[in-house]
Amino acid sequence: MTASSEHKRDQSDSAEPVKGDADPDLLRKVVVGAAGGALTAAGVVMLVTPGPGVLVTLGGLGILSTEFPIAQRALHGLRRRVIPTRDDENRGDRRSSNF
């Protein structure tokens, strides 16, 4: 083998993805989606059965919001309704009663 053919072989090997290599970003999204989705679903079930449904739902949305912007918006809206802020207490506006 000559040096030029060896150099070409090295370049072609590095340009092609190796089968079996998982994309770490995709793997992270799948794991976060599965864990957060399961926790959120369990929290929704706990809203009508005994258990801390709101807290578990907030936890699941918190996990999902690390990867998915729509979950971050849902978490922000749910927090505003469930957890009163000082401004809400000063106005006497209790958003948690609007469910």
N, C-alpha and C positions, 0 to 999 in steps of 0.2 A: 504494500500500500504506500502511496506517495503522501507527502505532507499535505498537498492540496486536497486530495480525496478524503483524507482523514479530517481535515478542517471542515469540509462540506458535510461530512457525516455528523460531526459534533454539532453543527448549526441546525441540521434537520432534526436531530434528536431533541434539542432544547425547545424547538418551535412547536412540536407536537405535544399535546397533552397526553399524559400517561393514563391509560385506562385504570380505573379503580381509585383515582384521586378524586376525592369529594371536594366541592367548593365549600370552604369553611363558612362563608357568609350564608349560603343556602342552607347548610346544615344547621347553623345557629337559628335561622328563621324558622325552620321546621321544628326544632326542639322547643323554642320559645312559643311558637304557635300552638303546639300540642299541649305543653304544660299550662300556658295561660288560658287556652280554650277550655281545658278540662276543669281548671279551677273556677273559671267564670261560670261554666255550666253547672258545676256543683253548687256554687253560690246562688244561682237562680233557682235551683231546686230547693235550696235551703230557705228561700224566701217564703215558700208555702209549707215547708215542713220544719220541724224543730231544728234549730241550729243558727249560727251567726251568719245568715245569708248576705247581709249587706257588707260585712267585713270581708268575707271570702270573695264576693264579687269584686270589691275594690282591689283586693290582692291579685286576683286574676287579671283584671284590667291593668293593674300596675305592671305585671309581668309582660303582658301583651304590648303595653305602651313603650317598652324599651326598643321594639322593632317596628311597630306599625303605628303610623300617625293617626289613623282613624280611632284606634283604641285610646290614644292619648287625648283626643278631643272628647271621647265618651267619658273617660275617667275624670276629666276636668268638669264636665257638666254634672256628673253624678256627685262629685265632691261638693260642688256648689250647692246642690240640693240637700245633701245629707249632713255636711259639716258646716254649721253656721259660722260666719266670720264676724268680726267686731262691728263692721258696718251694718250687717243684717240685724244684730242685736240692738244697735243704737236706733235703728229705724223701726224696730219692732216687726220687721219683715222676716217671717220664718218660712223659708223656701221648702223645708222638709215636709210641710203640711200640704204641698201642692201635688203630691203623688197621685 
